Every structure is written in structure tokens, then in C-alpha cells.
Amino acid sequence: MNLKIRLSLMNFLEFAVWGAYLTCMGNYLGVAGLGSEISWFYAIQGVVSIFMPTLIGIVADKYVQPQRLLGICHLLAGVFMLGCWYMGMQAGFGNEIHNSSFFIALYTLSVAFYMPTLALSNTTAFSILKGHGYDTVKDFPPIRVFGTIGFILTMWFVNCAVWDNGSFGFTFAQNSHKFQYTYMQFFVSGIVSFILFFYSFTLPECKLVKQQAKKTLVQTFGLDAFKLFKLKRMALFLVFSALLGMSLQVTNSFAGPFITSFQGSSDPFIASSFAANNATLLTSISQVSEAMCILLIPFFLKRYGIKGVMLISMFAWVFRFGLFGVGSPTMPGVLLFVASCIIYGVAFDFFNVSGGIFVDKECDPSVKASAQGLFMLMTNGLGATIGTLSAGAIINHYCQWKNTGSSSFLMGDWQTCWFIFAGFAFVVGVTFALLYRQKKA
């Protein structure tokens, strides 16, 4: 098989694991009696991202070839994820988890071994491409796109798949046994992890490279990058990266429960609407937009610089949240939901991807890798964790879970919540515009 196709399949499976539950997990947690803990489930991803990728990266650099370590991590992540599925199955459809602490522990362990694989899959792809004479700048992006495709397709699958009374099928109609509302989403994720475990051992060898000079403990853990805070411009960039990072997981955490909550409406037309019953499918537009917006970054970054691109991202988050606040699942309001999902591509990519490019250009070669780690720590670690927990506290204040038979919906004043999030993004954007000074070319 062609090497690029093999690496594309690896990326497809890598993100398919995540797409099975990331945007719809909140719906099941509400049914399982863990609705008030949704923010913690998403914050855990940020917490483990602070230290697990570094620890696993050290092992990949010195002891185990990255493609094999990728497989081992997926084996463990898959085992723990299937443990979550098994606990849900034991409780039964529409019932609360009996031992919530153990369920949370299994989920935490699964995520702890999955998050490092995001970096390991890149390391594996780069190593194999370079080892076979390919240009990573030219050949990797088309391979990486298949990761987004895998994420989207598993979102579509769990949105429509139904396991009801021992029979399997697909539907767009209202059905509380859809995978997006049940523990079956964890089953899909766990099985795909197992497939990638076996597949990773068929990939070409990634030989370990002996380090020419010994690194200090500070260098090994990337702590030397913290000296960037001595530079005012970089310090401001990193601080605002953390503030903007607070928005990253909010819609992944709560867009599904928000859109699904319209099923609890007293208006049967709204309750039975396509959008209300296919929240995962609707939010997948965000990932489609994300894949396409990557292509716009070089033009905008060259024309407007990092400050302009960051401001575009910040105010895109204002519209991302604000449009959720004024939209509805029926026409014409559903078009505002669609617009919010399209804007997500700009909000996410213009910040995450452009920020990584900026760090690579601005930092000394001796700390580039550490600086990238620091950027990820500030955004997907500290920023996303604090932002998700804060958003959860706000939503738990304005909304409550209400049971209606076999279903459970997070009902309340969602509009106020979305406007609060939009207001925060607006204040961050205005403050950044006033304080940050872009270096003239």
C-alpha cells in the first residue's frame, strides 16, 4: 500500500477515536446522572495535557519507537474507554451510573493515554515521511486532513446509529437510543482505539535517534521556555493565548446538550425538528469549516500579521457564542446555528494554527520545541481547563437537568449563558487590541 495512504489511514483512525464522543458526551452524562460534572469531564483533557504528552514524549525519544508507543497508548486508552461503556451497559439505557467515581476514574485514565497520541501520531508521520525522502511541509497537510475526516465521519455515525432492543439501525428521527445519547459512543471509541493499536504495529519502523548532548531536567520537561515571559511582547501573547484558550472547549462541552435541549420544548414543532434531534450532525459543520479554514491562514497571516489574525479569531468567538444565543432549531433560526458552526473554523484555526506558526518564527531554535509546548500548555492546558470549568459553573447556575421519561435535557436560560461567553470574548479582543503591539516588518 502507498505510504501516504497508510499514514492517512493512521490519522483517520487517530481522530475517529476522539470524534466518537467529544461533542456528544454531554448528552449521555446528563442521562447518567453526571450532568453537573460535564465541565470536569472536558477539563480533564486539559489537565492531563499539561504533563502526559511530555512524559510520553520522553519515552518515545529514548526508549520506545513512536509508532509502537502510539499503539500501546491506544490499547490502554481503548481498554479504559470500554470500561466506561461496560459500566453504562450495566446501568442500562436511561439509568444513572451506579459508581460515578469509578466511572470518572476510567474515563480519566483513557483520556490520559489518548491525549499524548495526538503528538505521537505527528511524530510518527514526520519520522516515516523523512525516512522515505518525502517533504513534510508539502506532503503532511493532505495526510492530516484525513484526521479531520475521521473525526467528522464518526460524529455522523454516532449521530445516526441506534441500538434498540437488540437491533442495530440508523435514523435521523427522534430516538433516545441513538449512540449520541447513550454509552454506545464509548464503545465506538474503544473499538477504533483497538483497531489503531493493531494497525500501528504494521507501520514502517521509526528508528530512535541518539541524543548528541545530554539535556538538563529543565530542558527535558521544556521548562526553559518559561524565560519567554521576560519578553513583554511574548508574555502578552502567551497570557492572551491562555485567555483565548478559555473559549476552546466551551462549545465542544455544551453545544450538544444545548441543541438537544430543544427536544424538551412544549412546542412539538421545535421538539421534533431535525436540528434538535441531530445535534452531533449539526455541530460537525464546525469540523468541516475547521478543515477548510486552514487554507486561509497563510494569506491572512501574511497580510495582517499575528495581531490581526488573533483579533479576527477573538471576535469570531464573539459571533460563535452570540449566534448560538439568538438562534433556534427551526427555520430561519437554524441558519444562525449553521453560521455559528461555520465561524468556528475561523475562531479555532486562526488562533491555534497561527499561534503555532508565530511561536516557531519568533523563538530561538534552542527553545522552539519547548516554546510550542508552552503555547499548548497555556491554551489547551491552563486556558481550556479554567474556561471549561468556569463555563460549567455558569451553565449549572442558569440551567438544570430535567427528566422526561427515558430522556434528560439541560433546560434553562441558555441565551444568557451564550451572551456571557460572547461578552468575555469581546472584552478579551478589545483588551488585546489596546495592549499588544505588533513588531513592524
C-alpha positions as CSV (number, residue, x, y, z in Angstrom):
1,M,0.0,0.0,0.0
2,N,1.2,3.5,-0.8
3,L,3.0,5.1,2.2
4,K,0.9,8.3,2.2
5,I,-2.3,6.2,2.2
6,R,-1.1,4.2,5.2
7,L,-0.3,7.4,7.1
8,S,-3.6,8.9,6.1
9,L,-5.4,5.9,7.5
10,M,-3.4,6.3,10.7
11,N,-4.6,9.9,11.0
12,F,-8.2,8.9,10.1
13,L,-8.3,6.4,13.0
14,E,-6.5,8.7,15.4
15,F,-9.2,11.3,15.3
16,A,-12.1,8.9,14.7
17,V,-11.4,7.8,18.3
18,W,-12.0,11.3,19.6
19,G,-14.9,12.2,17.3
20,A,-17.0,9.3,18.7
21,Y,-17.6,11.1,22.0
22,L,-16.1,14.5,22.2
23,T,-19.0,16.6,21.0
24,C,-21.9,14.4,22.2
25,M,-20.6,13.0,25.6
26,G,-22.5,15.7,27.5
27,N,-25.9,14.3,26.3
28,Y,-25.1,10.9,27.8
29,L,-23.7,12.3,31.1
30,G,-27.0,14.1,31.7
31,V,-28.8,10.8,31.4
32,A,-26.3,9.0,33.6
33,G,-26.7,11.4,36.5
34,L,-23.4,13.3,35.8
35,G,-24.8,16.3,34.0
36,S,-23.5,18.7,36.6
37,E,-20.0,17.3,36.1
38,I,-19.8,17.8,32.3
39,S,-17.3,20.6,32.6
40,W,-15.0,18.4,34.7
41,F,-15.0,15.7,32.0
42,Y,-13.8,18.2,29.5
43,A,-11.4,19.9,31.9
44,I,-9.7,16.5,32.5
45,Q,-8.5,16.7,28.9
46,G,-6.7,19.9,29.6
47,V,-5.3,18.7,33.0
48,V,-3.7,15.6,31.5
49,S,-2.4,17.7,28.5
50,I,-0.3,19.6,31.0
51,F,2.0,16.7,31.8
52,M,1.2,13.4,30.0
53,P,2.4,14.4,26.4
54,T,5.7,15.5,27.9
55,L,6.2,12.2,29.8
56,I,5.2,10.0,26.9
57,G,7.3,12.1,24.6
58,I,10.4,11.4,26.7
59,V,9.7,7.7,26.4
60,A,9.3,8.0,22.7
61,D,12.5,9.9,22.3
62,K,14.7,7.5,24.3
63,Y,13.1,4.0,24.8
64,V,10.2,3.0,22.5
65,Q,9.7,3.8,18.8
66,P,6.9,6.3,18.4
67,Q,4.7,4.1,16.2
68,R,4.8,1.3,18.7
69,L,4.2,3.6,21.7
70,L,1.2,5.1,19.7
71,G,-0.3,1.6,19.6
72,I,0.4,0.8,23.2
73,C,-1.2,4.1,24.3
74,H,-4.3,3.3,22.2
75,L,-4.5,-0.1,23.6
76,L,-4.7,1.3,27.2
77,A,-7.0,4.2,26.2
78,G,-9.3,1.7,24.5
79,V,-9.4,-0.7,27.5
80,F,-10.4,2.1,29.9
81,M,-12.9,3.6,27.4
82,L,-14.6,0.2,27.0
83,G,-14.7,0.1,30.8
84,C,-16.8,3.2,30.7
85,W,-19.0,1.5,28.1
86,Y,-19.4,-1.6,30.3
87,M,-20.4,0.5,33.3
88,G,-23.0,2.3,31.3
89,M,-24.3,-1.0,29.9
90,Q,-24.6,-2.5,33.4
91,A,-26.7,0.5,34.5
92,G,-28.9,0.2,31.4
93,F,-30.4,2.7,29.0
94,G,-31.7,5.9,30.6
95,N,-30.3,4.9,34.1
96,E,-27.8,6.6,36.3
97,I,-24.2,5.2,36.7
98,H,-24.0,3.2,40.0
99,N,-20.4,4.1,40.9
100,S,-19.8,7.5,39.4
101,S,-16.3,7.9,41.0
102,F,-15.0,4.7,39.3
103,F,-16.6,5.7,36.0
104,I,-14.8,9.1,36.2
105,A,-11.5,7.3,37.0
106,L,-11.8,5.0,34.0
107,Y,-12.5,8.0,31.7
108,T,-9.6,10.0,33.2
109,L,-7.2,7.1,32.5
110,S,-8.5,6.7,29.0
111,V,-8.0,10.4,28.2
112,A,-4.6,10.4,29.9
113,F,-3.3,7.8,27.4
114,Y,-5.2,9.2,24.4
115,M,-4.1,12.9,24.6
116,P,-0.3,12.1,24.1
117,T,-1.2,10.2,20.9
118,L,-2.1,13.5,19.2
119,A,1.6,14.3,19.3
120,L,2.8,10.7,18.8
121,S,0.8,10.4,15.6
122,N,2.5,13.6,14.2
123,T,5.9,12.3,15.3
124,T,5.3,9.0,13.6
125,A,4.2,10.6,10.4
126,F,7.1,13.1,10.3
127,S,9.6,10.4,11.0
128,I,8.3,8.0,8.4
129,L,8.0,10.7,5.7
130,K,11.5,12.0,6.3
131,G,12.9,8.4,6.4
132,H,11.5,7.8,2.9
133,G,12.6,11.1,1.4
134,Y,9.3,13.0,1.5
135,D,8.9,16.7,2.1
136,T,6.9,17.1,5.3
137,V,5.8,20.7,4.6
138,K,4.3,19.6,1.2
139,D,3.2,16.0,2.0
140,F,1.9,16.1,5.6
141,P,-1.1,18.5,5.3
142,P,-3.0,16.3,2.9
143,I,-2.4,13.4,5.2
144,R,-3.5,15.3,8.3
145,V,-6.8,16.3,6.6
146,F,-7.9,12.7,6.8
147,G,-7.8,13.1,10.6
148,T,-10.5,15.7,10.4
149,I,-12.4,13.4,8.0
150,G,-12.2,10.6,10.5
151,F,-13.5,12.9,13.3
152,I,-16.4,14.0,11.2
153,L,-17.4,10.6,10.0
154,T,-17.6,9.1,13.5
155,M,-19.6,12.1,14.6
156,W,-22.1,11.3,11.8
157,F,-22.1,7.6,12.7
158,V,-22.9,8.1,16.4
159,N,-25.5,10.8,15.5
160,C,-27.5,8.3,13.4
161,A,-26.6,4.8,14.8
162,V,-29.3,3.2,17.1
163,W,-29.1,0.1,19.2
164,D,-32.7,-0.6,20.3
165,N,-34.0,-3.9,21.8
166,G,-31.1,-5.9,20.4
167,S,-31.3,-4.5,16.9
168,F,-29.0,-2.1,15.1
169,G,-30.0,0.6,12.6
170,F,-29.7,4.3,11.5
171,T,-32.2,7.1,11.9
172,F,-32.3,10.9,11.8
173,A,-35.6,10.9,13.7
174,Q,-36.1,11.3,17.5
175,N,-34.8,8.2,19.3
176,S,-33.4,8.1,22.9
177,H,-31.3,5.0,21.9
178,K,-29.2,6.9,19.4
179,F,-25.5,6.4,20.2
180,Q,-25.1,10.2,20.7
181,Y,-27.3,9.9,23.8
182,T,-26.0,6.6,25.2
183,Y,-22.9,4.8,26.4
184,M,-22.5,3.2,23.0
185,Q,-20.4,6.2,21.9
186,F,-17.7,5.0,24.3
187,F,-17.9,1.5,22.7
188,V,-17.3,3.0,19.2
189,S,-14.3,5.0,20.5
190,G,-12.8,2.0,22.3
191,I,-13.1,-0.3,19.3
192,V,-11.5,2.2,17.0
193,S,-8.6,2.5,19.5
194,F,-8.1,-1.2,19.4
195,I,-8.1,-1.1,15.6
196,L,-5.4,1.6,15.7
197,F,-3.4,-0.5,18.2
198,F,-3.1,-3.4,15.8
199,Y,-2.6,-1.1,12.8
200,S,0.2,0.9,14.3
201,F,2.4,-2.2,14.5
202,T,2.2,-2.6,10.7
203,L,3.7,0.8,10.1
204,P,7.3,1.3,9.0
205,E,10.0,1.5,11.7
206,C,10.8,4.8,13.2
207,K,14.3,4.4,14.4
208,L,15.3,6.2,17.7
209,V,17.9,9.0,17.3
210,K,20.6,9.1,19.9
211,Q,20.9,12.5,21.6
212,Q,24.3,14.1,20.9
213,A,24.2,16.1,24.1
214,K,22.6,15.4,27.4
215,K,19.7,17.6,28.4
216,T,19.2,19.0,31.8
217,L,16.0,18.2,33.7
218,V,14.7,21.7,33.0
219,Q,15.3,21.2,29.2
220,T,13.8,17.8,29.2
221,F,10.5,19.0,30.6
222,G,10.5,22.1,28.4
223,L,10.7,24.5,31.4
224,D,13.4,26.6,29.7
225,A,10.8,28.1,27.5
226,F,9.4,30.0,30.5
227,K,12.1,32.5,30.0
228,L,10.0,33.9,27.2
229,F,7.9,35.6,29.8
230,K,10.8,38.0,30.3
231,L,10.0,39.5,26.9
232,K,7.0,41.8,27.2
233,R,5.6,41.1,23.7
234,M,5.8,37.3,24.1
235,A,4.5,37.5,27.7
236,L,1.4,39.4,26.4
237,F,1.0,36.9,23.6
238,L,1.1,33.9,25.9
239,V,-1.2,35.5,28.5
240,F,-3.8,36.3,25.9
241,S,-3.4,32.9,24.4
242,A,-4.5,31.5,27.7
243,L,-7.4,33.9,27.9
244,L,-8.5,33.0,24.3
245,G,-7.9,29.3,25.1
246,M,-10.7,29.6,27.7
247,S,-13.1,29.5,24.8
248,L,-11.7,26.4,23.1
249,Q,-13.7,23.6,24.8
250,V,-16.9,25.5,25.7
251,T,-18.9,24.6,22.6
252,N,-17.4,21.1,22.5
253,S,-18.7,20.6,26.0
254,F,-22.1,22.2,25.8
255,A,-23.2,22.8,22.2
256,G,-24.6,19.2,22.1
257,P,-26.7,19.5,25.3
258,F,-27.8,23.0,24.3
259,I,-29.2,22.0,20.9
260,T,-30.6,18.7,22.2
261,S,-32.4,20.6,25.0
262,F,-34.9,21.9,22.4
263,Q,-36.4,18.3,22.4
264,G,-37.8,19.3,25.8
265,S,-39.7,22.2,24.3
266,S,-43.5,22.3,24.8
267,D,-43.8,23.2,21.1
268,P,-43.9,19.8,19.3
269,F,-42.7,21.5,16.1
270,I,-39.5,22.6,17.8
271,A,-39.1,19.4,19.8
272,S,-39.3,17.2,16.7
273,S,-37.1,19.5,14.5
274,F,-34.2,17.9,12.6
275,A,-31.6,20.1,14.4
276,A,-32.8,19.3,17.9
277,N,-32.6,15.6,17.1
278,N,-29.3,15.6,15.3
279,A,-27.1,17.9,17.3
280,T,-23.9,15.9,16.6
281,L,-24.6,16.1,12.9
282,L,-25.2,19.8,13.0
283,T,-22.1,20.6,15.1
284,S,-20.0,18.5,12.7
285,I,-20.2,21.5,10.3
286,S,-17.7,23.1,12.7
287,Q,-15.1,20.5,11.9
288,V,-15.8,20.8,8.2
289,S,-15.2,24.5,8.4
290,E,-12.1,23.9,10.5
291,A,-10.6,21.8,7.8
292,M,-11.3,24.4,5.1
293,C,-10.2,27.5,7.1
294,I,-6.6,26.1,7.5
295,L,-6.1,27.1,3.8
296,L,-6.9,30.7,4.5
297,I,-4.2,31.2,7.2
298,P,-1.2,31.9,5.1
299,F,-2.9,34.7,3.2
300,F,-4.3,36.4,6.4
301,L,-1.1,35.9,8.4
302,K,1.0,37.5,5.6
303,R,-1.4,40.4,5.1
304,Y,-2.5,41.2,8.7
305,G,0.2,39.8,10.9
306,I,-0.3,37.8,14.1
307,K,-2.1,40.6,15.9
308,G,-4.7,40.9,13.0
309,V,-5.2,37.2,12.8
310,M,-5.6,36.9,16.6
311,L,-8.1,39.7,16.6
312,I,-10.1,38.0,13.8
313,S,-10.1,34.8,15.9
314,M,-11.2,36.6,19.1
315,F,-14.1,38.4,17.5
316,A,-15.0,35.2,15.6
317,W,-15.6,33.7,19.1
318,V,-17.9,36.6,19.9
319,F,-20.1,35.6,16.9
320,R,-19.7,31.9,17.6
321,F,-21.3,32.3,21.0
322,G,-23.6,35.1,20.1
323,L,-25.3,33.3,17.2
324,F,-26.0,30.3,19.5
325,G,-27.7,32.8,21.8
326,V,-30.1,34.2,19.2
327,G,-30.6,31.0,17.0
328,S,-33.2,28.3,17.2
329,P,-33.5,24.8,15.8
330,T,-36.3,25.7,13.3
331,M,-36.1,28.0,10.2
332,P,-34.9,30.6,9.9
333,G,-33.2,30.5,13.3
334,V,-31.4,27.2,12.5
335,L,-29.4,29.2,9.8
336,L,-27.8,31.1,12.7
337,F,-26.7,27.8,14.3
338,V,-25.2,26.8,10.9
339,A,-23.4,30.2,10.7
340,S,-22.0,29.7,14.2
341,C,-20.6,26.4,13.2
342,I,-19.0,27.8,10.0
343,I,-17.5,30.7,12.0
344,Y,-16.0,28.1,14.4
345,G,-13.4,27.2,11.7
346,V,-12.1,30.8,11.8
347,A,-12.3,31.1,15.6
348,F,-10.3,27.9,16.2
349,D,-7.8,27.7,13.3
350,F,-6.8,31.4,13.2
351,F,-5.8,31.1,16.8
352,N,-4.4,27.6,17.2
353,V,-2.6,27.2,13.9
354,S,-1.4,30.8,13.5
355,G,-0.2,30.9,17.1
356,G,1.9,27.8,16.5
357,I,3.4,29.4,13.4
358,F,4.1,32.7,15.2
359,V,5.9,30.9,18.1
360,D,8.0,28.9,15.6
361,K,9.1,32.2,13.8
362,E,9.7,34.3,16.9
363,C,11.6,31.9,19.2
364,D,15.3,30.9,19.2
365,P,15.9,27.5,17.7
366,S,17.2,26.2,21.0
367,V,13.8,26.6,22.6
368,K,11.4,26.2,19.7
369,A,10.1,22.8,20.8
370,S,9.8,23.9,24.4
371,A,8.0,27.1,23.3
372,Q,5.5,25.1,21.3
373,G,4.9,23.0,24.4
374,L,4.4,26.2,26.5
375,F,2.0,27.6,23.9
376,M,0.0,24.3,24.2
377,L,0.2,24.5,28.0
378,M,-1.2,28.0,28.1
379,T,-4.0,27.3,25.6
380,N,-5.2,23.7,25.7
381,G,-3.9,23.2,29.2
382,L,-4.5,26.1,31.6
383,G,-6.8,28.2,29.4
384,A,-9.1,25.4,28.3
385,T,-9.3,23.9,31.7
386,I,-10.1,27.1,33.5
387,G,-12.5,28.2,30.7
388,T,-14.4,24.9,30.7
389,L,-14.9,24.8,34.5
390,S,-16.0,28.4,34.5
391,A,-18.5,27.8,31.7
392,G,-19.8,24.8,33.6
393,A,-20.4,26.8,36.7
394,I,-22.3,29.5,34.7
395,I,-24.4,26.9,32.9
396,N,-25.2,25.0,36.1
397,H,-26.3,28.2,37.6
398,Y,-28.7,29.1,34.8
399,C,-29.8,25.6,33.6
400,Q,-30.9,22.4,35.3
401,W,-31.3,18.8,34.0
402,K,-34.9,17.7,33.6
403,N,-36.0,14.1,33.1
404,T,-38.8,13.3,30.6
405,G,-39.2,9.6,30.6
406,S,-36.1,7.9,29.2
407,S,-34.5,11.2,28.2
408,S,-32.9,14.0,30.2
409,F,-32.4,17.6,28.9
410,L,-30.4,20.5,30.2
411,M,-33.1,23.2,30.3
412,G,-32.9,26.9,31.4
413,D,-31.7,30.3,30.3
414,W,-29.2,29.3,27.7
415,Q,-29.3,32.7,26.0
416,T,-27.9,34.4,29.0
417,C,-25.1,31.8,29.1
418,W,-24.1,32.3,25.5
419,F,-24.2,36.1,25.8
420,I,-21.9,35.9,28.9
421,F,-19.4,33.8,26.9
422,A,-19.7,36.2,23.9
423,G,-19.1,39.2,26.2
424,F,-16.0,37.6,27.7
425,A,-14.5,37.0,24.2
426,F,-15.4,40.6,23.3
427,V,-13.6,42.1,26.3
428,V,-10.5,39.9,25.6
429,G,-10.5,41.1,22.0
430,V,-10.7,44.7,22.8
431,T,-8.1,44.5,25.6
432,F,-5.7,42.6,23.3
433,A,-6.2,45.3,20.6
434,L,-5.2,48.0,23.0
435,L,-2.3,46.4,24.8
436,Y,-0.5,44.3,22.2
437,R,2.0,46.0,19.9
438,Q,2.9,44.1,16.7
439,K,6.5,44.1,15.6
440,K,6.8,46.1,12.4
441,A,8.2,44.1,9.4
